[in-house]
């Protein structure tokens, strides 16, 4: 019998995947939060052209919801860290990674205490989009690192002004887009970018 080749262990800088995600659970969880000016929703940025659609609280958005961060001050540009409230999808993803790692090692995955802080999850060099609950534009957080229930980032940059489709009002992925994929509308690049 041919033995299975050794598979590499999961790196500490784990790459986000859809394994373990649950958009319906994310929507229910998000609806239970009290939105304030200090709460920012976090989305994984897989491409420099991705731009999630900010929607009403409780509705899932186009990209995977990482969680919500409560920043230490009201001005996100001045903060470099805050308290992380992980989404069900983020916790499910971490559990899926743990189970996969245990399978590769030939061991049973350890049970997780729901009341315990999440394990360290480092994406240093990665980036996330941060949006308030009813934003005009979001922020790009770069060099993200999560340790227990704290989140830190090395840089922050304003993403706005955003451009919306004149037909369906969705945020478009690029300011110079001339086509809205969700609704199929075509338009010129001369209309208002706000």
N, CA and C atoms as an extended XYZ file, in Angstrom:
582
Properties=species:S:1:pos:R:3:atomname:S:1:resname:S:1:resid:I:1 pbc="F F F"
N         0.843       -1.183        0.000 N   UNK     1
C         0.000        0.000        0.000 CA  UNK     1
C         0.885        1.241        0.000 C   UNK     1
N         0.553        2.146       -0.897 N   UNK     2
C         1.360        3.349       -1.019 CA  UNK     2
C         0.999        4.332        0.087 C   UNK     2
N         2.005        4.790        0.801 N   UNK     3
C         1.738        5.717        1.901 CA  UNK     3
C         1.446        7.110        1.364 C   UNK     3
N         0.634        7.824        2.125 N   UNK     4
C         0.300        9.186        1.735 CA  UNK     4
C         1.516       10.083        1.939 C   UNK     4
N         1.839       10.938        0.973 N   UNK     5
C         3.001       11.814        1.165 CA  UNK     5
C         2.752       12.790        2.301 C   UNK     5
N         3.848       13.168        2.931 N   UNK     6
C         3.722       14.122        4.033 CA  UNK     6
C         3.131       15.430        3.529 C   UNK     6
N         2.085       15.904        4.221 N   UNK     7
C         1.472       17.171        3.851 CA  UNK     7
C         2.027       18.252        4.764 C   UNK     7
N         2.228       19.443        4.250 N   UNK     8
C         2.786       20.497        5.100 CA  UNK     8
C         1.803       20.924        6.178 C   UNK     8
N         2.323       21.312        7.306 N   UNK     9
C         1.470       21.802        8.379 CA  UNK     9
C         0.931       23.181        8.012 C   UNK     9
N        -0.189       23.518        8.620 N   UNK    10
C        -0.766       24.833        8.374 CA  UNK    10
C         0.180       25.909        8.894 C   UNK    10
N         0.469       26.908        8.112 N   UNK    11
C         1.374       27.961        8.584 CA  UNK    11
C         0.709       28.823        9.643 C   UNK    11
N         1.530       29.487       10.438 N   UNK    12
C         0.979       30.384       11.451 CA  UNK    12
C         0.220       31.520       10.786 C   UNK    12
N         0.740       32.002        9.654 N   UNK    13
C         0.040       33.033        8.886 CA  UNK    13
C        -0.993       32.343        7.996 C   UNK    13
N        -2.027       31.817        8.628 N   UNK    14
C        -3.011       31.019        7.907 CA  UNK    14
C        -3.774       31.878        6.908 C   UNK    14
N        -4.026       31.311        5.753 N   UNK    15
C        -4.756       32.015        4.715 CA  UNK    15
C        -6.246       31.748        4.896 C   UNK    15
N        -7.046       32.798        4.831 N   UNK    16
C        -8.475       32.648        4.996 CA  UNK    16
C        -9.059       31.836        3.838 C   UNK    16
N        -9.996       30.967        4.167 N   UNK    17
C       -10.736       30.243        3.144 CA  UNK    17
C       -12.199       30.249        3.567 C   UNK    17
N       -13.066       29.659        2.774 N   UNK    18
C       -14.482       29.616        3.114 CA  UNK    18
C       -14.814       28.448        4.034 C   UNK    18
N       -13.841       27.624        4.360 N   UNK    19
C       -14.077       26.492        5.244 CA  UNK    19
C       -14.532       26.965        6.619 C   UNK    19
N       -15.699       26.497        7.042 N   UNK    20
C       -16.214       26.861        8.357 CA  UNK    20
C       -17.046       28.123        8.385 C   UNK    20
N       -17.201       28.818        7.254 N   UNK    21
C       -17.954       30.074        7.245 CA  UNK    21
C       -19.459       29.792        7.233 C   UNK    21
N       -20.236       30.731        7.770 N   UNK    22
C       -21.686       30.598        7.859 CA  UNK    22
C       -22.314       31.982        7.739 C   UNK    22
N       -22.591       32.455        6.511 N   UNK    23
C       -23.144       33.803        6.331 CA  UNK    23
C       -24.461       34.029        7.059 C   UNK    23
N       -25.316       33.006        7.159 N   UNK    24
C       -26.596       33.170        7.860 CA  UNK    24
C       -26.366       33.422        9.351 C   UNK    24
N       -25.445       32.677        9.947 N   UNK    25
C       -25.124       32.893       11.361 CA  UNK    25
C       -24.483       34.258       11.552 C   UNK    25
N       -23.662       34.695       10.595 N   UNK    26
C       -23.055       36.026       10.670 CA  UNK    26
C       -24.130       37.109       10.680 C   UNK    26
N       -25.150       36.946        9.830 N   UNK    27
C       -26.212       37.944        9.743 CA  UNK    27
C       -26.982       38.036       11.049 C   UNK    27
N       -27.308       36.898       11.643 N   UNK    28
C       -28.025       36.907       12.933 CA  UNK    28
C       -27.168       37.545       14.019 C   UNK    28
N       -25.882       37.203       14.026 N   UNK    29
C       -24.969       37.738       15.036 CA  UNK    29
C       -24.813       39.247       14.874 C   UNK    29
N       -24.650       39.712       13.639 N   UNK    30
C       -24.452       41.131       13.388 CA  UNK    30
C       -25.684       41.940       13.782 C   UNK    30
N       -26.874       41.359       13.589 N   UNK    31
C       -28.114       42.066       13.932 CA  UNK    31
C       -28.242       42.290       15.429 C   UNK    31
N       -27.558       41.481       16.224 N   UNK    32
C       -27.652       41.623       17.673 CA  UNK    32
C       -26.705       42.652       18.258 C   UNK    32
N       -25.814       43.214       17.458 N   UNK    33
C       -24.866       44.207       17.951 CA  UNK    33
C       -25.497       45.592       17.923 C   UNK    33
N       -25.103       46.413       18.863 N   UNK    34
C       -25.542       47.794       18.884 CA  UNK    34
C       -24.548       48.626       18.082 C   UNK    34
N       -24.917       49.072       16.877 N   UNK    35
C       -23.954       49.838       16.073 CA  UNK    35
C       -23.719       51.220       16.647 C   UNK    35
N       -22.461       51.580       16.793 N   UNK    36
C       -22.081       52.916       17.234 CA  UNK    36
C       -20.969       53.401       16.319 C   UNK    36
N       -20.546       54.626       16.540 N   UNK    37
C       -19.473       55.198       15.724 CA  UNK    37
C       -18.143       54.498       15.968 C   UNK    37
N       -18.042       53.700       17.016 N   UNK    38
C       -16.778       53.044       17.338 CA  UNK    38
C       -16.730       51.596       16.863 C   UNK    38
N       -17.802       51.076       16.289 N   UNK    39
C       -17.836       49.701       15.832 CA  UNK    39
C       -17.617       49.650       14.322 C   UNK    39
N       -16.611       48.884       13.905 N   UNK    40
C       -16.299       48.742       12.487 CA  UNK    40
C       -16.403       47.270       12.100 C   UNK    40
N       -17.141       46.994       11.030 N   UNK    41
C       -17.224       45.634       10.502 CA  UNK    41
C       -15.987       45.351        9.662 C   UNK    41
N       -15.459       44.151        9.791 N   UNK    42
C       -14.214       43.783        9.125 CA  UNK    42
C       -14.472       42.735        8.065 C   UNK    42
N       -13.923       42.954        6.880 N   UNK    43
C       -14.051       42.011        5.779 CA  UNK    43
C       -12.674       41.653        5.263 C   UNK    43
N       -12.495       40.369        4.928 N   UNK    44
C       -11.232       39.925        4.363 CA  UNK    44
C       -11.063       40.474        2.964 C   UNK    44
N        -9.901       41.006        2.690 N   UNK    45
C        -9.595       41.554        1.370 CA  UNK    45
C        -8.702       40.560        0.649 C   UNK    45
N        -9.271       39.894       -0.351 N   UNK    46
C        -8.518       38.889       -1.093 CA  UNK    46
C        -7.892       39.456       -2.354 C   UNK    46
N        -8.314       40.659       -2.738 N   UNK    47
C        -7.817       41.274       -3.957 CA  UNK    47
C        -7.822       42.778       -3.765 C   UNK    47
N        -6.885       43.499       -4.384 N   UNK    48
C        -6.895       44.961       -4.239 CA  UNK    48
C        -8.130       45.599       -4.859 C   UNK    48
N        -8.889       44.828       -5.648 N   UNK    49
C       -10.071       45.387       -6.294 CA  UNK    49
C       -11.369       45.038       -5.569 C   UNK    49
N       -11.295       44.205       -4.522 N   UNK    50
C       -12.493       43.855       -3.777 CA  UNK    50
C       -13.003       45.050       -2.984 C   UNK    50
N       -14.303       45.235       -2.973 N   UNK    51
C       -14.915       46.298       -2.188 CA  UNK    51
C       -16.282       45.802       -1.747 C   UNK    51
N       -16.449       45.353       -0.496 N   UNK    52
C       -17.739       44.818       -0.075 CA  UNK    52
C       -18.816       45.889       -0.069 C   UNK    52
N       -20.045       45.482       -0.260 N   UNK    53
C       -21.170       46.399       -0.249 CA  UNK    53
C       -21.610       46.658        1.189 C   UNK    53
N       -21.446       47.872        1.701 N   UNK    54
C       -21.974       48.156        3.037 CA  UNK    54
C       -23.499       48.084        2.995 C   UNK    54
N       -24.088       47.301        3.891 N   UNK    55
C       -25.533       47.136        3.911 CA  UNK    55
C       -26.051       47.429        5.314 C   UNK    55
N       -27.322       47.223        5.499 N   UNK    56
C       -27.906       47.446        6.812 CA  UNK    56
C       -27.442       46.363        7.778 C   UNK    56
N       -27.414       46.660        9.096 N   UNK    57
C       -27.006       45.644       10.071 CA  UNK    57
C       -27.892       44.407        9.963 C   UNK    57
N       -27.264       43.243       10.074 N   UNK    58
C       -28.000       41.999       10.025 CA  UNK    58
C       -28.053       41.369        8.656 C   UNK    58
N       -27.588       42.055        7.620 N   UNK    59
C       -27.581       41.499        6.277 CA  UNK    59
C       -26.162       41.096        5.899 C   UNK    59
N       -25.986       39.887        5.366 N   UNK    60
C       -24.631       39.493        4.956 CA  UNK    60
C       -24.178       40.299        3.759 C   UNK    60
N       -22.883       40.562        3.678 N   UNK    61
C       -22.314       41.333        2.591 CA  UNK    61
C       -21.610       40.414        1.605 C   UNK    61
N       -21.024       41.008        0.576 N   UNK    62
C       -20.440       40.232       -0.504 CA  UNK    62
C       -19.219       39.432       -0.104 C   UNK    62
N       -18.445       39.886        0.857 N   UNK    63
C       -17.239       39.169        1.259 CA  UNK    63
C       -17.435       38.527        2.625 C   UNK    63
N       -16.515       37.645        2.995 N   UNK    64
C       -16.615       36.978        4.295 CA  UNK    64
C       -16.425       37.979        5.426 C   UNK    64
N       -17.339       37.949        6.372 N   UNK    65
C       -17.268       38.824        7.537 CA  UNK    65
C       -16.274       38.245        8.536 C   UNK    65
N       -15.235       38.993        8.851 N   UNK    66
C       -14.218       38.543        9.795 CA  UNK    66
C       -14.662       38.798       11.232 C   UNK    66
N       -15.359       39.905       11.446 N   UNK    67
C       -15.806       40.252       12.786 CA  UNK    67
C       -16.058       41.734       12.882 C   UNK    67
N       -16.118       42.218       14.119 N   UNK    68
C       -16.316       43.638       14.395 CA  UNK    68
C       -15.226       44.067       15.356 C   UNK    68
N       -14.637       45.223       15.100 N   UNK    69
C       -13.607       45.738       15.993 CA  UNK    69
C       -14.114       47.004       16.665 C   UNK    69
N       -13.940       47.056       17.979 N   UNK    70
C       -14.246       48.242       18.772 CA  UNK    70
C       -12.922       48.943       18.998 C   UNK    70
N       -12.746       50.088       18.366 N   UNK    71
C       -11.441       50.742       18.421 CA  UNK    71
C       -11.296       51.530       19.723 C   UNK    71
N       -10.061       51.837       20.073 N   UNK    72
C        -9.761       52.496       21.338 CA  UNK    72
C       -10.128       53.970       21.338 C   UNK    72
N       -10.314       54.550       20.187 N   UNK    73
C       -10.702       55.949       20.101 CA  UNK    73
C       -11.669       56.083       18.937 C   UNK    73
N       -12.402       57.196       18.882 N   UNK    74
C       -13.412       57.359       17.841 CA  UNK    74
C       -12.787       57.583       16.469 C   UNK    74
N       -11.531       57.977       16.421 N   UNK    75
C       -10.872       58.239       15.149 CA  UNK    75
C       -10.014       57.032       14.770 C   UNK    75
N       -10.488       56.300       13.786 N   UNK    76
C        -9.802       55.060       13.420 CA  UNK    76
C        -8.415       55.342       12.852 C   UNK    76
N        -8.222       56.530       12.246 N   UNK    77
C        -6.908       56.857       11.702 CA  UNK    77
C        -5.847       56.957       12.783 C   UNK    77
N        -6.251       57.309       13.996 N   UNK    78
C        -5.287       57.477       15.084 CA  UNK    78
C        -5.085       56.203       15.888 C   UNK    78
N        -5.950       55.240       15.715 N   UNK    79
C        -5.844       53.994       16.464 CA  UNK    79
C        -5.016       52.990       15.692 C   UNK    79
N        -4.347       52.147       16.404 N   UNK    80
C        -3.612       51.060       15.765 CA  UNK    80
C        -3.996       49.730       16.403 C   UNK    80
N        -5.184       49.675       16.981 N   UNK    81
C        -5.621       48.431       17.587 CA  UNK    81
C        -6.952       48.606       18.290 C   UNK    81
N        -7.577       47.492       18.625 N   UNK    82
C        -8.853       47.551       19.314 CA  UNK    82
C        -9.315       46.166       19.723 C   UNK    82
N       -10.463       46.124       20.372 N   UNK    83
C       -11.053       44.877       20.839 CA  UNK    83
C       -11.761       44.192       19.679 C   UNK    83
N       -11.452       42.924       19.437 N   UNK    84
C       -12.046       42.186       18.331 CA  UNK    84
C       -13.196       41.332       18.823 C   UNK    84
N       -14.343       41.469       18.159 N   UNK    85
C       -15.487       40.587       18.375 CA  UNK    85
C       -15.556       39.679       17.146 C   UNK    85
N       -15.120       38.428       17.249 N   UNK    86
C       -15.040       37.577       16.060 CA  UNK    86
C       -16.414       37.116       15.602 C   UNK    86
N       -16.615       37.056       14.317 N   UNK    87
C       -17.872       36.589       13.756 CA  UNK    87
C       -17.955       35.068       13.869 C   UNK    87
N       -19.167       34.496       13.758 N   UNK    88
C       -19.280       33.031       13.738 CA  UNK    88
C       -18.454       32.399       12.635 C   UNK    88
N       -18.361       33.076       11.479 N   UNK    89
C       -17.565       32.511       10.388 CA  UNK    89
C       -16.089       32.473       10.729 C   UNK    89
N       -15.600       33.510       11.421 N   UNK    90
C       -14.189       33.506       11.787 CA  UNK    90
C       -13.901       32.378       12.781 C   UNK    90
N       -14.779       32.213       13.782 N   UNK    91
C       -14.582       31.140       14.760 CA  UNK    91
C       -14.691       29.783       14.079 C   UNK    91
N       -15.683       29.636       13.193 N   UNK    92
C       -15.822       28.377       12.469 CA  UNK    92
C       -14.617       28.071       11.603 C   UNK    92
N       -14.049       29.113       11.019 N   UNK    93
C       -12.864       28.925       10.190 CA  UNK    93
C       -11.669       28.483       11.034 C   UNK    93
N       -11.493       29.099       12.186 N   UNK    94
C       -10.388       28.718       13.056 CA  UNK    94
C       -10.548       27.275       13.539 C   UNK    94
N       -11.788       26.877       13.853 N   UNK    95
C       -12.034       25.497       14.275 CA  UNK    95
C       -11.745       24.524       13.125 C   UNK    95
N       -12.101       24.921       11.895 N   UNK    96
C       -11.821       24.073       10.743 CA  UNK    96
C       -10.319       23.919       10.528 C   UNK    96
N        -9.571       25.013       10.716 N   UNK    97
C        -8.117       24.930       10.590 CA  UNK    97
C        -7.533       24.016       11.663 C   UNK    97
N        -8.061       24.131       12.888 N   UNK    98
C        -7.551       23.291       13.982 CA  UNK    98
C        -7.835       21.822       13.689 C   UNK    98
N        -9.053       21.530       13.208 N   UNK    99
C        -9.402       20.146       12.898 CA  UNK    99
C        -8.529       19.607       11.766 C   UNK    99
N        -8.275       20.413       10.740 N   UNK   100
C        -7.432       19.971        9.632 CA  UNK   100
C        -6.007       19.719       10.108 C   UNK   100
N        -5.512       20.606       10.957 N   UNK   101
C        -4.154       20.436       11.473 CA  UNK   101
C        -4.045       19.161       12.300 C   UNK   101
N        -5.068       18.893       13.124 N   UNK   102
C        -5.053       17.682       13.950 CA  UNK   102
C        -5.113       16.432       13.072 C   UNK   102
N        -5.919       16.481       12.003 N   UNK   103
C        -6.019       15.333       11.091 CA  UNK   103
C        -4.676       15.044       10.438 C   UNK   103
N        -3.989       16.097       10.041 N   UNK   104
C        -2.683       15.910        9.403 CA  UNK   104
C        -1.669       15.323       10.388 C   UNK   104
N        -1.840       15.675       11.673 N   UNK   105
C        -0.922       15.168       12.693 CA  UNK   105
C        -1.362       13.823       13.242 C   UNK   105
N        -2.541       13.329       12.790 N   UNK   106
C        -3.036       12.054       13.273 CA  UNK   106
C        -3.556       12.112       14.696 C   UNK   106
N        -4.061       13.265       15.121 N   UNK   107
C        -4.566       13.411       16.486 CA  UNK   107
C        -5.998       13.948       16.438 C   UNK   107
N        -6.676       13.838       17.558 N   UNK   108
C        -8.041       14.373       17.661 CA  UNK   108
C        -7.965       15.851       18.002 C   UNK   108
N        -8.811       16.675       17.366 N   UNK   109
C        -8.778       18.106       17.696 CA  UNK   109
C        -9.273       18.359       19.108 C   UNK   109
N        -8.617       19.260       19.797 N   UNK   110
C        -9.022       19.602       21.155 CA  UNK   110
C       -10.322       20.393       21.116 C   UNK   110
N       -11.172       20.155       22.100 N   UNK   111
C       -12.440       20.895       22.181 CA  UNK   111
C       -12.160       22.344       22.565 C   UNK   111
N       -12.991       23.242       22.046 N   UNK   112
C       -12.823       24.668       22.343 CA  UNK   112
C       -13.874       25.125       23.326 C   UNK   112
N       -13.447       25.841       24.357 N   UNK   113
C       -14.366       26.445       25.316 CA  UNK   113
C       -14.937       27.711       24.685 C   UNK   113
N       -16.273       27.781       24.468 N   UNK   114
C       -16.844       28.975       23.819 CA  UNK   114
C       -16.579       30.266       24.585 C   UNK   114
N       -16.366       30.178       25.903 N   UNK   115
C       -16.119       31.378       26.700 CA  UNK   115
C       -14.664       31.822       26.653 C   UNK   115
N       -13.794       30.979       26.119 N   UNK   116
C       -12.368       31.312       26.087 CA  UNK   116
C       -12.071       32.240       24.916 C   UNK   116
N       -11.046       33.076       25.043 N   UNK   117
C       -10.658       33.927       23.901 CA  UNK   117
C       -10.241       33.081       22.708 C   UNK   117
N       -10.345       33.634       21.523 N   UNK   118
C        -9.934       32.908       20.329 CA  UNK   118
C        -8.416       32.748       20.325 C   UNK   118
N        -7.906       31.733       19.646 N   UNK   119
C        -6.456       31.575       19.564 CA  UNK   119
C        -5.828       32.702       18.752 C   UNK   119
N        -4.529       32.834       18.887 N   UNK   120
C        -3.826       33.834       18.095 CA  UNK   120
C        -3.974       33.501       16.621 C   UNK   120
N        -4.180       34.534       15.821 N   UNK   121
C        -4.395       34.361       14.384 CA  UNK   121
C        -3.670       35.504       13.712 C   UNK   121
N        -2.548       35.207       13.085 N   UNK   122
C        -1.699       36.263       12.557 CA  UNK   122
C        -1.796       36.333       11.038 C   UNK   122
N        -2.017       37.533       10.547 N   UNK   123
C        -2.035       37.770        9.108 CA  UNK   123
C        -1.140       38.962        8.808 C   UNK   123
N        -0.072       39.126        9.535 N   UNK   124
C         0.782       40.284        9.352 CA  UNK   124
C         1.195       40.399        7.891 C   UNK   124
N         0.985       41.571        7.342 N   UNK   125
C         1.222       41.780        5.930 CA  UNK   125
C        -0.059       41.697        5.131 C   UNK   125
N        -1.133       41.117        5.728 N   UNK   126
C        -2.423       41.057        5.084 CA  UNK   126
C        -3.196       42.342        5.284 C   UNK   126
N        -4.426       42.375        4.795 N   UNK   127
C        -5.227       43.589        4.890 CA  UNK   127
C        -6.693       43.229        5.054 C   UNK   127
N        -7.458       44.148        5.642 N   UNK   128
C        -8.894       44.001        5.807 CA  UNK   128
C        -9.556       45.330        5.517 C   UNK   128
N       -10.827       45.248        5.095 N   UNK   129
C       -11.643       46.451        4.937 CA  UNK   129
C       -12.471       46.631        6.197 C   UNK   129
N       -12.524       47.849        6.695 N   UNK   130
C       -13.288       48.177        7.893 CA  UNK   130
C       -14.364       49.203        7.540 C   UNK   130
N       -15.613       48.899        7.903 N   UNK   131
C       -16.737       49.795        7.614 CA  UNK   131
C       -17.551       50.024        8.874 C   UNK   131
N       -18.012       51.257        9.053 N   UNK   132
C       -19.026       51.493       10.069 CA  UNK   132
C       -20.324       50.861        9.598 C   UNK   132
N       -21.348       50.886       10.440 N   UNK   133
C       -22.576       50.195       10.089 CA  UNK   133
C       -23.358       50.909        8.987 C   UNK   133
N       -23.169       52.206        8.815 N   UNK   134
C       -23.840       52.922        7.731 CA  UNK   134
C       -22.854       53.918        7.147 C   UNK   134
N       -21.832       53.415        6.424 N   UNK   135
C       -20.721       54.276        6.038 CA  UNK   135
C       -20.907       54.926        4.678 C   UNK   135
N       -20.227       56.019        4.477 N   UNK   136
C       -20.070       56.577        3.133 CA  UNK   136
C       -18.845       55.961        2.477 C   UNK   136
N       -17.850       55.621        3.271 N   UNK   137
C       -16.641       54.977        2.771 CA  UNK   137
C       -15.976       54.245        3.922 C   UNK   137
N       -15.144       53.279        3.569 N   UNK   138
C       -14.481       52.497        4.593 CA  UNK   138
C       -13.001       52.790        4.676 C   UNK   138
N       -12.287       51.928        5.396 N   UNK   139
C       -10.850       52.065        5.600 CA  UNK   139
C       -10.171       50.748        5.285 C   UNK   139
N        -8.976       50.840        4.758 N   UNK   140
C        -8.146       49.670        4.527 CA  UNK   140
C        -7.155       49.566        5.684 C   UNK   140
N        -7.212       48.464        6.409 N   UNK   141
C        -6.292       48.214        7.514 CA  UNK   141
C        -5.221       47.258        7.024 C   UNK   141
N        -3.967       47.640        7.121 N   UNK   142
C        -2.865       46.834        6.624 CA  UNK   142
C        -2.003       46.289        7.740 C   UNK   142
N        -1.387       45.132        7.504 N   UNK   143
C        -0.514       44.520        8.508 CA  UNK   143
C        -1.286       44.074        9.727 C   UNK   143
N        -2.329       43.281        9.510 N   UNK   144
C        -3.255       42.905       10.590 CA  UNK   144
C        -2.710       41.730       11.387 C   UNK   144
N        -2.877       41.783       12.700 N   UNK   145
C        -2.520       40.671       13.581 CA  UNK   145
C        -3.548       40.582       14.696 C   UNK   145
N        -4.026       39.349       14.950 N   UNK   146
C        -4.998       39.106       16.003 CA  UNK   146
C        -4.347       38.238       17.065 C   UNK   146
N        -4.398       38.676       18.321 N   UNK   147
C        -3.888       37.898       19.437 CA  UNK   147
C        -4.959       37.872       20.517 C   UNK   147
N        -5.504       36.696       20.754 N   UNK   148
C        -6.617       36.513       21.694 CA  UNK   148
C        -7.786       37.396       21.264 C   UNK   148
N        -8.201       38.348       22.084 N   UNK   149
C        -9.354       39.175       21.708 CA  UNK   149
C        -8.935       40.584       21.304 C   UNK   149
N        -7.668       40.762       20.997 N   UNK   150
C        -7.183       42.071       20.559 CA  UNK   150
C        -6.759       41.998       19.102 C   UNK   150
N        -6.949       43.106       18.402 N   UNK   151
C        -6.533       43.184       17.006 CA  UNK   151
C        -5.644       44.404       16.847 C   UNK   151
N        -4.569       44.247       16.104 N   UNK   152
C        -3.661       45.349       15.824 CA  UNK   152
C        -3.444       45.454       14.329 C   UNK   152
N        -3.146       46.652       13.849 N   UNK   153
C        -2.809       46.850       12.445 CA  UNK   153
C        -1.707       47.885       12.354 C   UNK   153
N        -0.911       47.789       11.308 N   UNK   154
C         0.248       48.650       11.159 CA  UNK   154
C        -0.065       49.936       10.415 C   UNK   154
N        -1.091       49.918        9.572 N   UNK   155
C        -1.411       51.109        8.790 CA  UNK   155
C        -2.904       51.182        8.536 C   UNK   155
N        -3.388       52.381        8.255 N   UNK   156
C        -4.797       52.589        7.951 CA  UNK   156
C        -4.894       53.622        6.828 C   UNK   156
N        -5.797       53.353        5.861 N   UNK   157
C        -5.953       54.270        4.733 CA  UNK   157
C        -7.425       54.368        4.363 C   UNK   157
N        -7.898       55.585        4.147 N   UNK   158
C        -9.279       55.811        3.754 CA  UNK   158
C        -9.521       55.243        2.365 C   UNK   158
N       -10.619       54.513        2.188 N   UNK   159
C       -10.933       53.906        0.900 CA  UNK   159
C       -11.775       54.813        0.015 C   UNK   159
N       -12.429       55.814        0.585 N   UNK   160
C       -13.370       56.647       -0.176 CA  UNK   160
C       -12.685       57.704       -1.010 C   UNK   160
N       -13.457       58.449       -1.817 N   UNK   161
C       -14.907       58.282       -1.913 CA  UNK   161
C       -15.271       57.084       -2.774 C   UNK   161
N       -16.369       56.433       -2.427 N   UNK   162
C       -16.787       55.266       -3.179 CA  UNK   162
C       -17.655       55.695       -4.354 C   UNK   162
N       -17.767       54.806       -5.312 N   UNK   163
C       -18.624       55.050       -6.467 CA  UNK   163
C       -19.766       54.043       -6.430 C   UNK   163
N       -20.999       54.524       -6.593 N   UNK   164
C       -22.167       53.650       -6.549 CA  UNK   164
C       -22.800       53.526       -7.925 C   UNK   164
N       -23.406       52.380       -8.160 N   UNK   165
C       -24.118       52.154       -9.411 CA  UNK   165
C       -25.365       53.034       -9.440 C   UNK   165
N       -25.601       53.779      -10.521 N   UNK   166
C       -26.778       54.639      -10.581 CA  UNK   166
C       -28.083       53.854      -10.693 C   UNK   166
N       -28.006       52.562      -11.028 N   UNK   167
C       -29.221       51.756      -11.178 CA  UNK   167
C       -29.629       51.056       -9.879 C   UNK   167
N       -28.656       50.416       -9.191 N   UNK   168
C       -29.006       49.641       -7.980 CA  UNK   168
C       -28.386       50.195       -6.708 C   UNK   168
N       -27.541       51.221       -6.824 N   UNK   169
C       -26.938       51.907       -5.681 CA  UNK   169
C       -25.908       51.066       -4.932 C   UNK   169
N       -25.456       49.963       -5.515 N   UNK   170
C       -24.412       49.178       -4.859 CA  UNK   170
C       -23.059       49.857       -5.032 C   UNK   170
N       -22.172       49.653       -4.033 N   UNK   171
C       -20.813       50.163       -4.147 CA  UNK   171
C       -20.073       49.353       -5.204 C   UNK   171
N       -19.402       50.062       -6.120 N   UNK   172
C       -18.660       49.398       -7.193 CA  UNK   172
C       -17.225       49.137       -6.760 C   UNK   172
N       -16.588       48.086       -7.275 N   UNK   173
C       -15.247       47.732       -6.804 CA  UNK   173
C       -14.164       48.714       -7.204 C   UNK   173
N       -14.396       49.513       -8.259 N   UNK   174
C       -13.399       50.483       -8.700 CA  UNK   174
C       -14.084       51.811       -8.994 C   UNK   174
N       -13.405       52.905       -8.709 N   UNK   175
C       -13.980       54.227       -8.928 CA  UNK   175
C       -14.211       54.516      -10.405 C   UNK   175
N       -13.476       53.830      -11.283 N   UNK   176
C       -13.598       54.101      -12.711 CA  UNK   176
C       -14.374       53.009      -13.435 C   UNK   176
N       -15.143       52.220      -12.706 N   UNK   177
C       -15.933       51.154      -13.320 CA  UNK   177
C       -17.029       51.745      -14.202 C   UNK   177
N       -17.335       51.034      -15.289 N   UNK   178
C       -18.415       51.445      -16.194 CA  UNK   178
C       -19.503       50.383      -16.290 C   UNK   178
N       -19.385       49.311      -15.490 N   UNK   179
C       -20.354       48.215      -15.541 CA  UNK   179
C       -20.582       47.676      -14.139 C   UNK   179
N       -21.844       47.470      -13.782 N   UNK   180
C       -22.200       46.881      -12.489 CA  UNK   180
C       -22.549       45.419      -12.722 C   UNK   180
N       -21.736       44.512      -12.207 N   UNK   181
C       -21.948       43.083      -12.436 CA  UNK   181
C       -23.242       42.586      -11.785 C   UNK   181
N       -23.573       42.967      -10.526 N   UNK   182
C       -24.794       42.428       -9.906 CA  UNK   182
C       -26.077       42.753      -10.670 C   UNK   182
N       -26.225       43.991      -11.155 N   UNK   183
C       -27.480       44.346      -11.832 CA  UNK   183
C       -27.334       44.442      -13.346 C   UNK   183
N       -26.102       44.442      -13.868 N   UNK   184
C       -25.881       44.451      -15.306 CA  UNK   184
C       -25.912       45.817      -15.965 C   UNK   184
N       -26.018       46.884      -15.178 N   UNK   185
C       -26.112       48.231      -15.760 CA  UNK   185
C       -24.767       48.690      -16.320 C   UNK   185
N       -24.831       49.450      -17.417 N   UNK   186
C       -23.668       50.092      -18.008 CA  UNK   186
C       -23.867       51.597      -17.896 C   UNK   186
N       -22.771       52.352      -17.711 N   UNK   187
C       -22.891       53.795      -17.512 CA  UNK   187
C       -21.556       54.442      -17.829 C   UNK   187
N       -21.540       55.755      -17.852 N   UNK   188
C       -20.289       56.490      -18.091 CA  UNK   188
C       -19.571       56.687      -16.775 C   UNK   188
N       -18.357       57.208      -16.831 N   UNK   189
C       -17.573       57.443      -15.612 CA  UNK   189
C       -17.694       58.874      -15.125 C   UNK   189
N       -18.668       59.631      -15.630 N   UNK   190
C       -18.727       61.056      -15.315 CA  UNK   190
C       -19.671       61.386      -14.170 C   UNK   190
N       -20.463       60.382      -13.666 N   UNK   191
C       -21.414       60.749      -12.608 CA  UNK   191
C       -20.721       60.854      -11.255 C   UNK   191
N       -21.451       61.375      -10.290 N   UNK   192
C       -20.927       61.698       -8.973 CA  UNK   192
C       -20.321       60.468       -8.305 C   UNK   192
N       -19.119       60.628       -7.737 N   UNK   193
C       -18.444       59.502       -7.088 CA  UNK   193
C       -18.905       59.277       -5.665 C   UNK   193
N       -19.667       60.167       -5.098 N   UNK   194
C       -20.121       59.977       -3.728 CA  UNK   194
C       -21.400       59.295       -3.755 C   UNK   194
